[in-house]
Amino acid sequence: MSLVQDVENFRNYFHSKEKRRQTFTSWVFEDDVECNADALAEAGFIYVGTKDEPDSTQCFVCKKTLDGWEAEDNPWSEHLKHQKDCPFAALQKSQSKLTVQEYIEAETECLKKVINSAREQDLKDHQKWYKILVSQEKYAMQNMLTERSSKII
């Protein structure tokens, strides 16, 4: 995913708990337990479940994926327990209860996290491609030297 896509997803999910909630199309627990889809969306999660991992969720900010949820789990507590440096998890309260200043600070910190994560991934991708190119160049040089040596003999 590109930085532009990451930022766009962040904006969509940060400003709308409802958009996060809409991702929980087939959540494993009913609404009458603590670990319900609404509580997970409130705590910053989107649903990324699969056939093999039907209770898999991911934070839209820190990208931490959690599964193995139990009905009595508190999404805020679990989020912070497994990803202490997530600025969204650090809020520990609904966005609707934030002051304007807290909201702006939270948005800024979360956006920094999203941008830095995307930049780190871009760097890893560039390093991977660099290694591949260097390896290809070494192989080409070895072939060229082998061909030259065989012509000399």
C-alpha positions in Angstrom: 0.0 0.0 0.0 1.3 3.5 -0.8 1.6 6.4 1.6 -1.3 8.1 -0.2 -3.5 5.1 0.3 -2.5 4.7 3.9 -3.3 8.4 4.7 -6.6 8.1 2.8 -7.6 5.0 4.8 -6.5 6.7 8.0 -8.7 9.7 7.3 -11.7 7.6 6.5 -11.3 5.5 9.6 -10.1 8.2 12.0 -13.0 10.5 11.4 -15.7 7.8 11.4 -16.1 5.0 14.0 -19.1 4.0 11.8 -16.8 3.3 8.9 -14.7 1.1 11.1 -17.9 -0.6 12.5 -19.1 -1.3 8.9 -16.1 -3.6 8.3 -17.5 -6.0 10.9 -19.8 -7.8 8.5 -19.5 -11.2 10.2 -18.2 -10.7 13.7 -18.1 -13.8 15.9 -19.8 -12.3 19.0 -23.2 -10.7 19.5 -23.7 -7.1 20.6 -24.6 -8.1 24.2 -21.0 -9.0 25.2 -18.1 -6.7 26.0 -16.1 -7.7 22.9 -18.7 -6.6 20.4 -18.2 -5.1 17.0 -19.1 -1.6 18.2 -16.6 -1.7 21.0 -13.9 -3.0 18.7 -14.5 -0.2 16.2 -14.5 2.3 19.1 -11.1 1.0 20.1 -9.7 1.6 16.6 -10.1 -1.8 15.1 -11.4 -2.8 11.7 -12.4 -6.4 10.8 -9.9 -8.4 8.7 -11.2 -11.9 9.5 -10.9 -14.8 7.2 -12.2 -18.3 7.0 -9.2 -19.5 9.0 -9.1 -16.5 11.4 -12.7 -15.4 11.8 -12.0 -13.1 14.7 -9.0 -11.2 13.3 -9.0 -7.5 13.7 -6.5 -4.8 12.8 -5.9 -1.3 14.3 -6.2 1.2 11.5 -3.3 3.3 13.0 -0.6 0.9 14.3 -1.7 -2.0 12.0 -1.5 -4.4 14.9 -3.5 -7.5 14.1 -5.2 -9.3 17.0 -7.2 -12.5 17.0 -8.2 -15.0 19.6 -10.7 -12.6 21.1 -12.9 -13.8 23.9 -16.4 -12.5 24.7 -15.3 -10.8 27.9 -12.2 -9.1 26.4 -12.1 -5.3 26.7 -10.9 -4.0 23.2 -9.2 -0.9 24.6 -7.3 -2.9 27.2 -6.3 -5.6 24.8 -5.2 -3.0 22.2 -3.0 -1.2 24.6 -1.6 -4.4 26.1 -0.5 -5.7 22.7 0.6 -2.4 21.2 1.8 0.0 23.9 3.1 2.6 21.4 -0.2 3.0 19.5 -1.4 6.6 19.9 -5.0 5.6 19.3 -4.9 2.9 21.9 -3.4 5.4 24.3 -6.5 7.5 24.2 -8.5 4.8 26.1 -11.7 6.7 25.5 -14.2 7.3 22.8 -13.4 10.0 20.3 -16.8 11.6 21.0 -15.5 12.3 24.6 -12.3 14.0 23.5 -11.9 17.7 23.8 -11.1 19.6 20.6 -7.5 19.9 21.7 -7.3 16.2 22.6 -8.9 15.3 19.2 -6.4 17.4 17.2 -3.4 16.0 19.2 -4.7 12.5 18.8 -5.2 12.9 15.1 -1.7 14.4 14.7 0.0 11.6 16.7 -1.9 8.9 14.8 -1.2 10.5 11.4 2.5 10.6 12.3 2.4 6.9 13.1 0.7 6.1 9.8 3.2 8.2 7.8 6.2 6.8 9.6 5.0 3.2 9.2 4.5 3.8 5.5 8.0 5.4 5.1 9.6 2.4 7.0 7.8 0.0 4.6 8.9 2.0 1.6 12.5 1.9 2.9 12.3 -1.9 3.4 10.9 -2.3 -0.1 13.7 -0.1 -1.6 16.4 -2.1 0.3 14.9 -5.3 -1.0 14.9 -4.2 -4.6 18.5 -2.8 -4.2 19.7 -6.2 -3.0 18.0 -7.9 -5.9 19.5 -5.5 -8.4 23.0 -5.8 -6.9 22.7 -9.6 -7.0 21.6 -9.5 -10.7 24.5 -7.2 -11.5 27.0 -9.5 -9.8 25.6 -12.5 -11.7 25.8 -10.6 -15.0 29.4 -9.5 -14.3 30.4 -13.1 -13.4 28.8 -14.4 -16.6 30.6 -11.7 -18.6 34.0 -12.6 -17.0 33.4 -16.3 -17.6 32.6 -15.7 -21.2 35.7 -13.6 -21.7 37.9 -16.2 -19.9 36.6 -19.0 -22.1 37.3 -16.9 -25.3 40.9 -16.2 -24.2 41.7 -19.9 -23.6 
